Amino acid sequence: MSPFTPAPITKILHGVTIEPLTLGHFDAYYAALLIDPTTMDLYSFPPKSTSPEHIREFITARIASPNMAQVFVNSAGDVLGSSSYYNISHENHSLEIGYTWVAAPYRGTNLNPIVKIAMIQAAFNDMGAERVQFVTSSKNLRSQRAMENIGLTREGTLRRDRLIHDGTFRDTVYFSVIRPEWSVVQDRLNDLISSRLQFTSTSASS
C-alpha cells in the first residue's frame, strides 16, 4: 500500500488553475460570490452575510482550518469557484472533497468535471488515498445530481446527521469513489469534459 500524504495541490488543466486559497484571492472571490449571493446558502456553516467583512472572515477561517481549501481561477485571475479537501483520515487513507461552489456563469459547463478530475486524480495518484468521499445535504438536489452525473456511488443517507448554523439538523447524503473504481469515474469525467458546454475564460460574459 502506498503512503498517504495529503497536501494542497496546484494543478492546471484545460485552462483552469486549481491552487491553495489565500487572502490574495479575496477581491476575485468576493466578485464571483456576488454574481449569485445565494451560492453558499446550503453550506452547513455559510458566511454570516455577503458583506466584504464577513466574506474575508470566512476566507480567513478556511485558510486557518486543517482543511485544505482550494480555489480555481482562469488565466485572467478570475475566481470561478472553490473546493476543499477535508475530513482527512491518515489511518484509513481517506478524505472528503467538498465545501464546493461554482460561480453562477460557469454552472452547467465542463468546469466542475475539470476540477473534480484534477482533485480526485491528485488524491489517488499523488496523495495515496484509497477512498474519496463526498457529502451533501438531502435538500441540495443540484449537488446530488452533479455527483451522480460524474459516476460517484451513492452510499445512502444519514438522517439528522449534522447540526447546522440555523440550529436544525440536516440529513446527509453520502457518495464516494474508491481506488479500484477510479478509472471508470475518470472516463466518465473525461466524457463530460468533452460533451458539456466548454469552459472558457469568457463564459461569464457570453
C-alpha positions in Angstrom: 0.0 0.0 0.0 1.3 3.5 -0.9 1.9 6.0 1.8 -0.9 8.5 2.4 0.5 12.1 2.1 -2.4 14.6 1.8 -1.3 18.1 0.7 -2.8 21.1 -1.1 -2.4 20.9 -4.8 -1.5 23.3 -7.6 -2.7 21.9 -11.0 -3.5 23.4 -14.4 -6.0 21.5 -16.5 -7.9 22.8 -19.6 -7.1 26.4 -18.8 -8.2 26.1 -15.1 -5.7 26.6 -12.3 -6.6 24.8 -9.1 -4.4 26.2 -6.2 -4.5 26.8 -2.5 -6.9 29.6 -1.3 -5.2 32.7 0.1 -6.3 36.2 1.1 -4.7 37.3 -2.2 -7.8 35.8 -3.9 -10.2 37.9 -1.9 -11.3 40.5 -4.5 -11.9 38.0 -7.2 -13.5 35.5 -4.8 -15.9 38.2 -3.5 -16.8 39.3 -7.0 -17.6 35.7 -8.0 -19.9 35.2 -5.0 -21.8 38.5 -5.6 -22.9 37.2 -9.0 -25.3 34.9 -7.1 -25.4 35.8 -3.4 -27.4 32.6 -2.6 -24.4 30.4 -3.7 -23.5 29.4 -0.2 -27.0 29.2 1.3 -26.8 25.4 1.6 -23.4 25.3 3.3 -23.7 23.8 6.9 -22.0 27.0 8.2 -22.1 29.7 5.5 -20.6 33.2 5.9 -22.7 35.4 8.2 -23.6 37.6 5.3 -22.2 38.6 1.9 -20.6 41.7 3.2 -16.9 42.1 2.4 -16.1 41.8 6.1 -17.9 38.5 6.6 -16.5 37.0 3.4 -13.0 38.0 4.4 -13.7 36.5 7.8 -15.0 33.3 6.1 -11.9 33.0 3.8 -9.5 33.6 6.8 -11.2 30.8 8.7 -11.0 28.5 5.7 -7.3 29.1 5.4 -6.6 28.6 9.1 -8.6 25.4 9.4 -6.9 21.9 9.0 -8.9 21.6 5.7 -7.0 22.2 2.5 -9.1 24.9 0.8 -8.5 25.2 -2.9 -9.7 27.8 -5.4 -10.0 27.6 -9.2 -9.1 30.5 -11.4 -8.8 31.3 -15.1 -5.8 32.9 -16.9 -7.2 36.3 -16.2 -7.2 35.7 -12.4 -11.0 35.5 -12.1 -12.2 33.1 -9.4 -14.5 30.5 -10.8 -15.3 28.7 -7.6 -13.7 26.8 -4.7 -13.5 23.4 -3.1 -11.6 21.7 -0.2 -10.0 18.5 0.9 -11.2 17.8 4.4 -12.1 15.1 7.0 -8.7 13.7 6.3 -8.1 10.2 7.9 -4.5 9.3 7.9 -5.2 5.9 9.5 -7.8 5.0 6.8 -6.1 6.7 3.8 -9.3 8.6 3.0 -10.5 12.1 2.7 -13.5 14.1 1.6 -13.8 16.7 -1.2 -16.5 19.3 -0.5 -17.4 22.8 0.5 -17.6 23.2 -3.3 -19.2 26.1 -5.1 -19.1 27.2 -8.7 -19.7 30.8 -9.8 -23.1 31.1 -11.5 -21.9 31.8 -15.1 -19.9 28.6 -15.1 -22.6 26.2 -13.8 -23.5 23.6 -16.5 -20.2 24.0 -18.3 -17.4 21.5 -18.1 -15.7 23.4 -15.3 -17.0 21.1 -12.5 -15.8 17.9 -14.2 -12.4 19.6 -14.9 -12.0 20.4 -11.2 -13.2 17.1 -10.0 -10.9 15.1 -12.2 -7.9 17.1 -11.1 -8.7 16.9 -7.4 -9.7 13.2 -7.3 -6.7 12.2 -9.5 -4.4 14.1 -7.1 -6.0 12.3 -4.1 -5.4 8.9 -5.6 -2.2 9.4 -7.6 -0.3 12.0 -5.6 -1.5 11.6 -2.1 -2.1 7.8 -2.0 -5.8 7.9 -1.0 -7.8 4.7 -1.1 -11.2 6.4 -0.7 -12.5 9.8 -1.7 -15.9 10.7 -0.1 -18.4 13.4 -0.9 -21.4 14.5 1.2 -24.2 16.9 0.7 -27.5 18.0 2.2 -30.5 15.9 1.3 -32.1 19.3 0.2 -29.2 20.1 -2.2 -30.6 18.4 -5.2 -28.2 20.2 -7.6 -25.2 18.9 -5.8 -26.7 15.3 -5.7 -27.3 15.4 -9.4 -23.8 16.6 -10.1 -22.3 13.8 -8.0 -24.5 11.2 -9.8 -23.6 12.7 -13.2 -19.8 12.1 -12.6 -20.4 8.5 -11.7 -19.9 8.5 -8.0 -21.6 5.8 -5.9 -24.5 6.9 -3.7 -24.0 5.1 -0.5 -27.0 6.3 1.4 -28.4 8.9 3.7 -27.6 9.5 7.4 -30.7 11.1 9.0 -30.4 14.1 11.3 -26.7 13.7 10.9 -25.4 17.2 11.3 -26.4 20.2 13.4 -26.1 23.2 11.1 -25.9 27.0 11.6 -29.7 27.6 11.9 -30.0 25.2 14.8 -31.7 22.4 12.8 -30.4 19.0 11.9 -29.8 18.0 8.3 -30.0 14.7 6.6 -26.6 14.0 4.8 -26.3 12.1 1.6 -23.0 10.2 1.1 -21.2 9.5 -2.2 -17.8 8.0 -2.8 -15.3 6.6 -5.3 -12.7 4.1 -4.2 -9.3 3.4 -5.9 -10.5 0.3 -7.8 -13.4 2.3 -9.3 -11.4 5.4 -10.2 -10.7 4.5 -13.8 -14.4 4.2 -14.5 -15.2 7.6 -12.9 -12.2 9.1 -14.6 -13.6 8.0 -18.0 -17.0 9.4 -17.1 -15.4 12.8 -16.2 -13.4 12.9 -19.4 -16.6 12.3 -21.3 -18.3 15.1 -19.5 -15.4 17.4 -20.2 -15.7 16.7 -23.9 -19.5 16.8 -24.1 -20.6 19.7 -21.9 -20.5 23.4 -22.8 -16.8 24.2 -22.9 -15.5 26.3 -20.1 -13.8 29.4 -21.4 -12.4 32.5 -19.7 -15.2 34.5 -21.3 -18.1 32.2 -20.2 -19.2 34.9 -17.7 -19.9 37.4 -20.5 -21.3 35.0 -23.1 
